[in-house]
């Protein structure tokens, strides 16, 4: 590194007049009084130097420095590899070359490389004759370094990036409301147009960490309100009447090469930190159309997580571990809330990647809902959501999910999830409920154009298969989905798709619900 210092110093010196005249350093980041003071000192020093006589080709100093440059390669980065391109130099330019050569010879001496006494004598004489110019150079470099240091110390971050995503979707839907026999009261064939906007601010303070702040607004329809069942929900719904709010607030940093830590203060859950093992359909902006088809609700939809901590641990190239603890009301210090006394989930997933084309995860966790009970992740039946009603409920959670890239153009993924709910109300702790769900999808890649995909998916939303001292879901619902994603450009994707829900809410008396969508995703 030291051998490049003369070149860097010379470059800084040569650029000083340009920097001064053009205000290259942003004055808005520096205290005005300090900026004016530094600028006056630079102009005074530089003006004094430029008023001095130039160094011509016939001067002894020119020939002496040229000899040192050629012998010790003092300023190898000079244009054409020659000193001054055989032209007359200002004393300031000459002193810059002398300063670089002095530093190079000093480095050679530190490396115990012998220097002829004659050359050292010549160098000392040049330093004496150009002492004022060398002093001006040193002052100018110090001032420039002070300005750079001041900017760095007073800047919030030099690595904040803005990334945005805009979804615009036309939604057509039909089918009757849950348990409504009068066709005049059915949801009917409805068309709607909605949007969702996300702005992500990503800031790094060390180059390896990341602070993520997501702002979101939208008026995308929530179809559970139209059809009376959460199974109908879109995978990208977000209805805030287009009011902008902080959606996510997370910070991640590495402890070492194999361990990464996450801290979350808003909308933070296991799906944020863990591998979902559903690479084609997991994204809300460019993946599945339905909410259920995106990820295993038994593992990655655990209720009302908001705050928490998580970690990713890589044991080797094949095995890794995702761990997390999440609270639903960690910001609330009142009784029955907080990080440990309110709703919480502790969960982990062991990931395996035996080959580049195959990966899967085994997950197990425990959750406790004191206030907001939601065992189905808002994609199942009402019974699967609150099997014991609005009472404190705990749950053991387990799931297996995986993805297999069969070939370059074919991917198979799926999961199975199980939740065992337990009634935690006084006198009913022996009451249990078993809740199952499963899904699978087959994706064809690069069908028409590189980057597109055509996917078929199907599955059973969370269903109560058995419950103590009560009646389980009597029938079985199925969601079948077809989605095609086409990239118009690198930043624009058009995604037409449709899904149907057979026997909504696991009740064959409910009419089939269908939803079709044309979603446009713009990213920047």
Secondary structure as GFF3:
##gff-version 3
##sequence-region A 1 524
A	DSSP	three_ten_helix	2	4	.	.	.	ID=ss1
A	DSSP	alpha_helix	5	22	.	.	.	ID=ss2
A	DSSP	three_ten_helix	27	29	.	.	.	ID=ss3
A	DSSP	alpha_helix	32	50	.	.	.	ID=ss4
A	DSSP	alpha_helix	60	72	.	.	.	ID=ss5
A	DSSP	three_ten_helix	79	81	.	.	.	ID=ss6
A	DSSP	three_ten_helix	84	86	.	.	.	ID=ss7
A	DSSP	alpha_helix	91	110	.	.	.	ID=ss8
A	DSSP	alpha_helix	117	129	.	.	.	ID=ss9
A	DSSP	alpha_helix	131	154	.	.	.	ID=ss10
A	DSSP	beta_strand	161	174	.	.	.	ID=ss11
A	DSSP	three_ten_helix	183	185	.	.	.	ID=ss12
A	DSSP	beta_strand	190	203	.	.	.	ID=ss13
A	DSSP	beta_strand	210	220	.	.	.	ID=ss14
A	DSSP	alpha_helix	224	227	.	.	.	ID=ss15
A	DSSP	three_ten_helix	230	232	.	.	.	ID=ss16
A	DSSP	beta_strand	238	239	.	.	.	ID=ss17
A	DSSP	beta_strand	245	254	.	.	.	ID=ss18
A	DSSP	beta_strand	259	266	.	.	.	ID=ss19
A	DSSP	alpha_helix	270	273	.	.	.	ID=ss20
A	DSSP	three_ten_helix	292	294	.	.	.	ID=ss21
A	DSSP	alpha_helix	297	300	.	.	.	ID=ss22
A	DSSP	beta_strand	307	314	.	.	.	ID=ss23
A	DSSP	beta_strand	319	327	.	.	.	ID=ss24
A	DSSP	alpha_helix	338	341	.	.	.	ID=ss25
A	DSSP	beta_strand	344	355	.	.	.	ID=ss26
A	DSSP	beta_strand	358	369	.	.	.	ID=ss27
A	DSSP	alpha_helix	382	385	.	.	.	ID=ss28
A	DSSP	beta_strand	393	407	.	.	.	ID=ss29
A	DSSP	beta_strand	410	423	.	.	.	ID=ss30
A	DSSP	beta_strand	432	445	.	.	.	ID=ss31
A	DSSP	beta_strand	453	467	.	.	.	ID=ss32
A	DSSP	beta_strand	478	487	.	.	.	ID=ss33
A	DSSP	beta_strand	492	502	.	.	.	ID=ss34
A	DSSP	three_ten_helix	504	506	.	.	.	ID=ss35
A	DSSP	beta_strand	513	523	.	.	.	ID=ss36
###
